Amino acid sequence: MNALAVVSAAFAVFLFVVALFAMTAGELRGAGLAFLSASLVIYLREKHLVGE
């Protein structure tokens, strides 16, 4: 098991949680940035860390 891949997946979940809390608080710019960051983390994880 690749530990860095697991950590990056957990970080993506954390970013989604941050985005949801930001949305409920009305911070739409922060929520959008968190969603974008989570998407990039998932992309980089799938592209570089999974399947090594």
C-alpha positions in Angstrom: 0.0 0.0 0.0 1.3 3.4 -1.0 1.2 5.6 2.2 1.4 8.9 0.2 -1.6 7.9 -1.9 -3.6 7.2 1.3 -2.5 10.5 2.8 -3.5 12.4 -0.3 -6.9 10.7 -0.4 -7.5 11.7 3.2 -6.4 15.2 2.4 -8.9 15.4 -0.5 -11.7 14.3 1.9 -10.6 17.0 4.4 -10.7 19.6 1.6 -14.3 18.5 0.7 -15.3 18.9 4.4 -13.7 22.4 4.5 -15.6 23.3 1.3 -18.9 22.1 2.7 -18.4 24.1 5.9 -17.4 27.1 3.8 -20.6 26.8 1.7 -22.8 26.6 4.8 -21.1 29.7 6.2 -21.6 31.6 2.9 -18.0 31.8 2.0 -18.5 30.8 -1.6 -15.0 31.8 -2.8 -13.4 29.8 -0.1 -15.6 26.8 -0.9 -14.8 27.0 -4.6 -11.1 27.2 -3.9 -11.4 24.1 -1.6 -13.4 22.2 -4.2 -10.8 23.1 -6.9 -8.0 22.1 -4.6 -9.6 18.8 -3.8 -10.1 18.1 -7.5 -6.4 18.8 -8.2 -5.3 16.6 -5.3 -7.5 13.7 -6.6 -6.1 14.2 -10.2 -2.5 14.3 -9.0 -3.1 11.2 -6.8 -4.6 9.2 -9.7 -2.0 10.4 -12.2 1.2 9.9 -10.2 0.6 7.9 -7.0 -1.8 5.1 -7.8 -0.5 2.2 -9.8 3.2 2.7 -9.0 
